[in-house]
Amino acid sequence: MPKPDPRVLARTAGNYLKEHPEEIVRALRSALGLRASIPMDALRYLAREFVPDTKKAPKDIVIEAAPPGVRVAATVDAMGTPLRASLVLHIEEINISLDEIRVGVRIEGLTLTVLGESSSPLAGLLKSGALDLSKPGNLVAFMPKRPPMLVEAKDDRLTLDLMKVPKIAENPKVRRYLPIVLPVASVRAIRTKDDHLDVHLKASLGGIPQAIAAARQPV
């Protein structure tokens, strides 16, 4: 995956704000309410520019607000079967600590449409209706190779722990800044509204001394 160039991102963000000055007012209003309001256009840009152009990577990605969730659609290759996948993702649990970054998501309205005339076993199962797509967590639970960050899958719910991804858990910036930030701020909820992704924060002034002490620790 190509690495984002901060200068390109900054230039793109500046051009976007020139065309949409109302976003500045929204950002200030959101900050007063302890929220970070991210335009869905930003997520679409990242998906368009930084998803690798490889055979196995998702293509024709669509990202839309479906309050309070996010509707995502993409063309994917699953076990040699070309599919058009669509779902609504709801983030229902967020727990961030020094040991885990736990995210609970619920998947709603999953559809998998076989593209072309594939005769693979998966295509046969989908066309026959043998797979219960209303409970995708149960399908994921039977995957022979589950990703390490997937800690639970049941019915329509998946629970992920991002700290089980080595690149995150061993990242020196994550290890350095989490002890500083967590005593004073954390994420309470993530929801969509008006074609924006709103990250709701919670703050605790009582944690300032602990944050200062963590910041003073040698790197």
C-alpha positions in Angstrom: 0.0 0.0 0.0 1.4 3.4 -0.9 2.3 5.6 2.1 0.4 8.9 2.4 2.5 11.9 1.7 1.7 14.5 4.4 2.3 17.4 2.0 -0.1 15.9 -0.5 -2.7 15.3 2.2 -2.3 18.8 3.5 -2.7 20.3 0.1 -5.7 18.2 -0.7 -7.3 19.1 2.7 -6.6 22.8 2.0 -8.3 22.7 -1.4 -11.3 20.8 0.1 -11.8 23.5 2.8 -11.6 26.2 0.1 -14.4 24.6 -1.7 -16.3 23.7 1.5 -15.7 26.6 4.0 -18.8 25.4 6.0 -16.6 22.5 7.2 -14.5 24.9 9.2 -17.6 26.1 11.2 -18.7 22.5 11.6 -15.3 21.5 12.9 -15.3 24.3 15.5 -18.8 23.5 16.6 -18.0 19.8 16.9 -14.8 20.6 18.9 -16.9 22.5 21.5 -19.1 19.4 21.8 -16.1 17.1 22.2 -16.4 15.6 18.8 -14.2 15.3 15.7 -16.4 15.5 12.6 -14.8 13.9 9.5 -16.4 14.4 6.1 -17.2 11.1 4.4 -15.5 12.6 1.4 -12.2 12.2 3.3 -12.8 8.5 3.7 -13.7 8.2 0.0 -10.5 10.0 -0.9 -8.3 7.7 1.2 -10.0 4.6 -0.2 -9.6 5.9 -3.7 -6.0 6.9 -3.4 -4.4 4.4 -1.0 -6.1 1.1 -1.5 -3.5 -0.9 -3.5 -4.3 -1.7 -7.1 -3.8 -5.4 -6.9 -5.8 -8.5 -7.9 -6.9 -9.3 -4.3 -7.6 -5.7 -3.2 -11.2 -4.5 -3.1 -12.3 -2.4 -6.1 -15.1 0.1 -6.9 -15.4 1.0 -3.2 -18.5 2.9 -2.1 -18.6 4.6 1.3 -21.8 6.3 2.5 -23.3 7.4 5.7 -26.2 5.2 6.9 -26.8 6.9 10.3 -25.6 5.9 12.8 -23.6 3.4 10.7 -21.5 3.4 7.6 -22.6 1.7 4.4 -19.7 0.1 2.5 -19.8 -1.7 -0.9 -16.9 -3.1 -2.9 -16.1 -5.7 -5.5 -13.9 -8.4 -4.0 -12.3 -11.7 -4.9 -13.2 -14.4 -2.3 -11.7 -17.8 -2.8 -11.5 -17.2 -6.5 -15.1 -16.0 -6.7 -15.7 -12.4 -7.9 -18.4 -10.8 -5.6 -20.1 -7.5 -5.1 -20.3 -7.1 -1.3 -22.4 -4.6 0.5 -23.1 -4.0 4.2 -23.8 -1.4 6.9 -21.3 -1.3 9.7 -22.3 -0.1 13.2 -19.6 0.5 15.8 -21.2 -0.4 19.1 -18.3 -0.8 21.5 -14.9 1.0 21.9 -12.6 0.3 24.7 -9.1 1.7 24.6 -6.4 0.9 27.2 -2.7 0.3 27.3 -3.3 -3.4 26.7 -6.0 -3.4 24.1 -7.9 -1.4 21.5 -11.1 -3.3 21.5 -13.8 -2.5 18.9 -17.1 -4.2 18.7 -19.0 -3.9 15.4 -22.4 -5.1 14.2 -22.9 -6.0 10.5 -26.3 -5.2 9.1 -27.8 -6.0 5.6 -24.9 -8.0 4.2 -25.3 -9.0 0.6 -22.9 -11.0 -1.5 -23.7 -11.0 -5.3 -21.8 -13.4 -7.5 -20.4 -11.6 -10.6 -20.2 -13.4 -13.9 -20.7 -17.2 -14.4 -18.5 -18.5 -11.6 -19.0 -22.1 -10.8 -16.9 -22.2 -7.6 -18.2 -23.9 -4.4 -18.7 -20.5 -2.8 -20.7 -19.3 -5.8 -22.9 -22.4 -5.6 -23.6 -21.8 -1.9 -24.5 -18.2 -2.4 -26.7 -18.8 -5.4 -28.5 -21.6 -3.6 -29.1 -19.5 -0.5 -27.4 -22.0 1.8 -25.4 -19.4 3.6 -27.2 -17.3 6.3 -25.9 -13.8 5.5 -28.0 -12.4 8.4 -25.4 -13.8 10.8 -22.0 -13.1 9.2 -20.2 -13.5 12.5 -21.1 -17.2 12.5 -19.6 -17.5 9.0 -16.4 -15.7 10.1 -16.1 -18.0 13.1 -15.6 -21.0 10.8 -12.8 -19.4 8.8 -9.8 -21.7 8.7 -7.4 -18.7 9.1 -8.8 -16.0 11.3 -6.9 -12.8 11.5 -5.2 -12.4 15.0 -7.1 -9.2 15.7 -10.5 -11.0 15.5 -11.2 -12.1 19.1 -14.9 -13.0 18.8 -17.4 -13.6 16.1 -21.0 -14.5 16.8 -24.3 -13.8 15.0 -24.1 -10.3 13.4 -21.3 -9.1 15.7 -17.5 -9.1 15.4 -15.1 -8.0 18.2 -11.6 -6.9 17.2 -8.6 -6.0 19.3 -6.2 -3.9 17.2 -3.4 -4.4 19.7 -3.1 -7.9 18.4 -1.8 -6.4 15.2 2.0 -6.4 15.7 2.5 -3.2 13.6 0.2 -1.4 16.0 1.2 -3.0 19.3 4.9 -2.5 18.6 4.6 0.9 17.0 6.8 3.2 19.2 4.4 6.2 18.7 1.5 4.1 20.0 3.5 2.9 23.0 4.7 6.5 23.7 1.5 8.5 23.3 -1.2 6.1 24.6 -0.1 6.6 28.3 -0.2 10.3 27.8 -3.5 10.6 26.0 -5.7 8.0 27.8 -5.7 9.6 31.2 -7.3 12.8 29.8 -9.2 11.7 26.6 -10.7 8.7 25.0 -13.2 7.7 22.3 -16.8 7.3 23.5 -18.6 6.5 20.3 -18.3 6.7 16.5 -21.4 7.5 14.5 -22.4 9.0 11.2 -24.6 12.1 10.7 -25.1 14.3 7.7 -22.5 12.6 5.5 -19.9 12.9 8.3 -18.2 10.5 10.6 -18.5 11.9 14.1 -16.0 10.7 16.7 -17.4 11.4 20.1 -14.8 11.9 22.8 -14.8 11.8 26.6 -12.4 14.0 28.6 -11.2 13.8 32.2 -9.3 16.8 33.7 -8.5 14.6 36.7 -6.1 12.6 34.6 -3.9 15.6 33.8 -1.3 14.8 36.5 -1.0 11.2 35.3 -0.6 12.4 31.7 2.1 14.9 32.7 3.9 12.2 34.6 3.8 9.9 31.5 5.0 12.6 29.3 8.1 13.1 31.5 9.1 9.5 31.3 12.2 9.0 29.2 11.6 7.7 25.7 
